[in-house]
């Protein structure tokens, strides 16, 4: 009697090891981000505290960071005070009112903060807020 070999049916199975590798990679990535091991862009600042700080969620905003040693950044990019107004006018060109948030370190002199605010007000930027951390 002749016996024909029937092909064995392959059973489908899910490879779980690559999925575990991907999940471990994502876990390590989010842990490092939450611990600030991966540095963020911009100047590190220690914001002054305020008990009655409000949460702002403007649509069209620009963040100016005043750091120690006369450093100034606009949205994370180093800039000189003379070029600040020009860059802000470019951002304001979209037609919406531009809301400016001043992110200043606690150690920055008040005179410098006032000088930057005065520069902004004298060039027509009326919506200027100072960033603080909630106490």
Backbone bond lengths (Angstrom), bond angles and torsions (degrees), N, CA, C in turn:
res aa  C-N    CA-C-N  psi(-1)  N-CA   C-N-CA  omega(-1)  CA-C   N-CA-C  phi
1 X - - - 1.428 - - 1.526 108.59 -
2 X 1.258 112.81 138.39 1.461 119.05 -176.53 1.532 109.98 -94.39
3 X 1.318 115.00 135.95 1.458 119.85 -177.24 1.527 108.56 -117.71
4 X 1.284 116.96 118.03 1.463 121.71 177.86 1.526 108.82 -91.52
5 X 1.312 113.94 134.61 1.470 117.10 178.89 1.522 109.54 -79.26
6 X 1.259 114.19 124.44 1.460 119.06 176.56 1.532 107.79 -90.10
7 X 1.341 115.91 135.04 1.474 116.71 178.56 1.526 110.81 -64.50
8 X 1.304 114.61 137.59 1.455 118.95 178.97 1.521 109.41 -72.84
9 X 1.298 115.48 139.49 1.458 119.65 177.86 1.527 108.79 -76.93
10 X 1.335 113.88 128.67 1.455 118.27 178.77 1.521 108.77 -80.55
11 X 1.304 114.39 133.58 1.457 119.40 177.66 1.518 108.35 -89.75
12 X 1.298 115.67 135.78 1.457 120.30 177.36 1.522 109.29 -78.49
13 X 1.315 115.22 138.89 1.457 119.55 175.71 1.525 108.89 -143.42
14 X 1.284 114.52 153.97 1.460 121.37 -177.96 1.524 108.64 -96.34
15 X 1.337 114.89 128.11 1.459 119.28 175.94 1.526 108.05 -79.77
16 X 1.297 116.78 114.03 1.460 120.84 -175.08 1.529 112.46 -93.49
17 X 1.320 118.40 -21.76 1.464 121.19 -176.54 1.530 111.90 -63.09
18 X 1.357 121.24 -45.58 1.472 118.75 176.43 1.532 112.94 -62.93
19 X 1.328 116.52 -33.26 1.459 119.26 178.71 1.533 110.29 -67.22
20 X 1.321 117.18 -38.06 1.468 120.72 177.72 1.526 109.97 -65.93
21 X 1.339 117.64 -39.60 1.468 121.04 177.67 1.528 111.63 -60.06
22 X 1.320 116.06 -44.77 1.467 120.43 179.45 1.523 110.35 -64.37
23 X 1.306 118.28 -42.96 1.466 121.24 -179.60 1.533 110.98 -64.88
24 X 1.327 117.86 -38.58 1.465 120.04 177.91 1.526 110.98 -66.58
25 X 1.332 117.05 -39.58 1.460 120.60 177.48 1.533 110.24 -61.25
26 X 1.327 117.51 -45.48 1.466 120.87 179.02 1.527 110.97 -63.60
27 X 1.310 117.45 -39.99 1.461 120.89 179.18 1.527 111.03 -62.39
28 X 1.324 117.11 -46.54 1.466 120.84 179.15 1.526 110.43 -62.99
29 X 1.333 117.52 -42.16 1.462 121.45 179.70 1.526 111.15 -59.83
30 X 1.331 117.90 -48.01 1.460 120.34 -177.75 1.528 112.05 -70.18
31 X 1.313 117.85 -31.95 1.467 119.74 176.15 1.522 109.94 -66.57
32 X 1.335 117.55 -43.37 1.467 120.02 179.39 1.525 111.48 -65.01
33 X 1.317 117.14 -39.14 1.472 120.15 177.70 1.526 110.13 -64.62
34 X 1.322 117.67 -43.70 1.467 119.89 -177.15 1.525 112.00 -69.20
35 X 1.327 117.91 -26.08 1.463 120.83 178.38 1.519 112.63 -90.78
36 X 1.330 117.61 3.28 1.462 123.81 -179.29 1.522 112.71 58.98
37 X 1.323 117.18 32.96 1.461 120.46 175.62 1.522 109.45 -74.16
38 X 1.328 116.16 -35.82 1.449 120.60 175.58 1.521 106.43 -86.69
39 X 1.336 118.76 117.50 1.466 120.24 -172.48 1.523 112.23 -69.17
40 X 1.321 114.91 143.23 1.455 121.23 175.18 1.520 108.87 -85.74
41 X 1.317 115.46 159.79 1.455 119.67 178.22 1.517 109.86 -75.48
42 X 1.295 116.55 151.31 1.452 120.85 174.73 1.515 112.73 104.90
43 X 1.319 113.99 176.30 1.458 121.79 -179.23 1.525 108.35 -80.21
44 X 1.318 116.42 136.23 1.457 119.51 174.22 1.521 107.95 -76.31
45 X 1.315 115.87 125.43 1.459 120.24 -179.69 1.513 109.85 -128.39
46 X 1.299 115.27 149.75 1.457 122.57 171.49 1.518 106.20 -104.75
47 X 1.337 116.53 102.22 1.460 120.43 -175.91 1.521 111.00 -67.68
48 X 1.328 117.20 145.65 1.461 119.66 173.33 1.528 109.44 -68.76
49 X 1.304 116.63 151.95 1.460 120.96 -178.15 1.519 112.12 -95.12
50 X 1.331 115.06 150.12 1.463 121.98 176.29 1.519 108.31 -145.33
51 X 1.327 115.79 135.77 1.462 119.92 -178.50 1.525 112.31 -73.13
52 X 1.325 117.42 -26.72 1.467 120.75 -176.02 1.518 111.54 -115.72
53 X 1.301 117.78 43.94 1.463 121.88 178.73 1.522 109.63 -71.82
54 X 1.333 116.13 142.35 1.467 121.86 179.37 1.516 109.71 -108.88
55 X 1.314 115.48 150.01 1.456 121.47 177.30 1.520 108.65 -88.36
56 X 1.349 117.28 122.53 1.456 121.80 177.51 1.518 109.47 -106.18
57 X 1.325 116.63 137.18 1.459 120.81 176.08 1.525 109.31 -132.21
58 X 1.329 117.43 64.40 1.459 119.42 -179.81 1.521 111.54 -74.83
59 X 1.314 115.82 155.17 1.456 121.36 179.86 1.523 111.09 -78.19
60 X 1.313 117.00 -50.64 1.459 121.89 -175.41 1.521 107.48 -109.65
61 X 1.359 116.82 97.86 1.460 119.22 -175.21 1.515 111.13 -129.31
62 X 1.323 114.44 156.43 1.461 122.62 174.30 1.521 106.55 -132.34
63 X 1.332 116.26 135.82 1.462 121.17 -178.85 1.528 108.64 -109.30
64 X 1.330 114.91 118.63 1.465 121.70 176.42 1.519 106.78 -102.94
65 X 1.335 116.55 125.25 1.460 121.32 -179.33 1.519 108.94 -110.39
66 X 1.332 114.89 123.02 1.461 121.79 175.69 1.516 107.34 -102.43
67 X 1.329 116.04 115.37 1.455 120.81 -179.74 1.514 111.29 -107.65
68 X 1.309 114.34 176.67 1.459 120.03 176.36 1.525 109.36 -69.42
69 X 1.301 117.42 164.71 1.478 124.16 -179.77 1.524 111.84 61.47
70 X 1.324 117.64 35.95 1.474 124.16 176.52 1.525 113.16 57.58
71 X 1.313 118.07 30.76 1.471 120.80 175.44 1.515 109.50 -83.49
72 X 1.334 115.36 144.05 1.457 122.19 -179.51 1.519 107.73 -140.44
73 X 1.330 116.16 132.57 1.460 121.04 178.08 1.513 110.14 -132.22
74 X 1.325 115.02 146.48 1.453 122.12 172.76 1.514 106.93 -118.33
75 X 1.323 116.48 113.51 1.468 123.45 -177.61 1.526 112.02 51.74
76 X 1.334 116.88 42.33 1.454 122.29 174.92 1.513 115.89 86.23
77 X 1.334 118.31 3.18 1.466 121.86 -178.91 1.528 108.53 -112.62
78 X 1.355 116.30 127.04 1.464 120.19 178.55 1.517 110.58 -60.30
79 X 1.335 115.20 142.08 1.455 121.04 -173.11 1.526 109.03 -153.58
80 X 1.319 116.57 152.95 1.459 121.51 173.19 1.532 108.51 -91.16
81 X 1.330 116.76 155.19 1.471 120.13 -178.73 1.524 111.68 -60.00
82 X 1.333 118.37 -33.04 1.459 121.39 -178.24 1.536 110.87 -67.22
83 X 1.322 117.42 -34.07 1.470 121.19 -177.86 1.530 112.38 -86.55
84 X 1.316 116.97 -7.67 1.464 120.79 -176.40 1.521 112.28 -62.02
85 X 1.313 116.89 -48.84 1.464 120.94 -177.33 1.528 111.11 -63.52
86 X 1.327 116.73 -40.81 1.471 120.18 179.37 1.524 110.89 -61.15
87 X 1.329 117.35 -44.76 1.460 121.25 -179.97 1.534 111.41 -65.68
88 X 1.328 116.48 -38.05 1.470 119.80 179.01 1.533 111.28 -67.41
89 X 1.322 117.20 -36.62 1.471 120.17 178.07 1.529 110.51 -65.96
90 X 1.334 117.05 -34.52 1.460 120.44 175.74 1.529 110.13 -65.09
91 X 1.340 116.74 -42.34 1.459 120.41 178.65 1.521 112.28 -67.07
92 X 1.335 115.92 -33.22 1.463 120.11 -178.45 1.527 111.78 -76.60
93 X 1.297 118.36 -12.97 1.457 122.50 -176.13 1.516 114.75 -59.50
94 X 1.335 118.73 -13.57 1.465 120.93 -177.85 1.528 112.54 -71.08
95 X 1.324 118.99 -11.33 1.460 121.56 177.16 1.523 113.24 102.18
96 X 1.337 118.44 -30.59 1.455 120.91 178.18 1.528 109.58 -75.34
97 X 1.327 114.87 155.19 1.460 119.57 177.46 1.522 108.85 -68.57
98 X 1.317 116.41 129.57 1.459 122.59 -178.35 1.522 109.24 -87.78
99 X 1.320 116.50 124.77 1.458 122.15 176.21 1.523 107.27 -99.99
100 X 1.330 116.51 124.34 1.455 121.99 -177.40 1.522 108.87 -105.36
101 X 1.331 115.70 129.07 1.457 121.82 178.69 1.524 107.79 -112.70
102 X 1.333 116.11 120.16 1.462 121.70 178.04 1.524 108.61 -91.16
103 X 1.316 115.08 116.16 1.449 122.84 -179.74 1.524 106.54 -106.01
104 X 1.319 116.80 101.99 1.462 120.38 -171.87 1.519 110.85 -118.26
105 X 1.327 116.29 140.66 1.457 121.46 175.78 1.526 109.00 -69.85
106 X 1.332 116.11 152.68 1.470 120.46 178.02 1.520 111.98 -60.68
107 X 1.311 117.58 -31.26 1.452 121.72 -176.16 1.517 114.64 -82.21
108 X 1.324 118.54 -5.94 1.463 121.34 179.91 1.525 108.70 -72.30
109 X 1.333 115.62 136.75 1.462 120.17 -179.14 1.521 110.81 -64.87
110 X 1.311 115.37 143.83 1.457 121.00 179.97 1.528 110.25 -62.70
111 X 1.317 117.09 -35.08 1.467 120.90 179.29 1.518 111.90 -60.26
112 X 1.316 116.80 -39.50 1.475 120.13 178.63 1.522 110.61 -68.19
113 X 1.326 117.29 -41.22 1.459 121.70 177.56 1.528 110.73 -61.24
114 X 1.322 116.56 -44.34 1.468 121.26 178.99 1.524 110.60 -65.91
115 X 1.326 117.46 -38.26 1.466 121.26 179.01 1.532 110.86 -62.05
116 X 1.326 117.53 -43.42 1.466 120.69 178.97 1.532 110.42 -67.87
117 X 1.330 117.16 -41.13 1.466 119.85 178.06 1.525 110.79 -63.69
118 X 1.328 117.56 -40.39 1.455 121.50 178.39 1.524 111.21 -64.87
119 X 1.336 116.69 -39.79 1.460 121.23 176.90 1.536 110.46 -60.60
120 X 1.324 116.41 -42.25 1.464 120.38 179.95 1.535 111.34 -67.32
121 X 1.324 116.69 -46.28 1.469 120.77 -179.27 1.526 111.66 -64.05
122 X 1.318 117.48 -38.51 1.461 120.13 -178.79 1.529 112.37 -70.68
123 X 1.330 117.86 -17.67 1.461 121.62 177.89 1.519 112.70 -102.37
124 X 1.333 117.26 15.61 1.457 121.18 171.51 1.517 116.23 92.18
125 X 1.315 118.82 7.47 1.466 120.77 177.38 1.523 108.21 -92.12
126 X 1.323 116.15 104.73 1.461 120.12 -172.57 1.526 113.38 -94.55
127 X 1.305 118.24 -20.40 1.461 120.80 -177.23 1.529 109.85 -101.05
128 X 1.341 115.19 90.51 1.458 121.65 -178.66 1.525 107.97 -122.74
129 X 1.341 116.49 127.60 1.466 121.84 179.32 1.514 108.88 -122.26
130 X 1.330 116.29 152.76 1.447 122.03 177.30 1.526 107.55 -105.71
131 X 1.326 116.75 126.61 1.466 121.63 -179.94 1.520 109.58 -77.80
132 X 1.328 116.44 136.83 1.458 122.95 176.50 1.529 108.36 -137.54
133 X 1.308 114.79 165.78 1.467 118.25 172.32 1.526 107.15 -104.15
134 X 1.310 116.26 148.10 1.457 121.01 -177.17 1.524 109.32 -79.01
135 X 1.313 115.88 131.12 1.476 120.83 178.51 1.501 110.57 -81.93
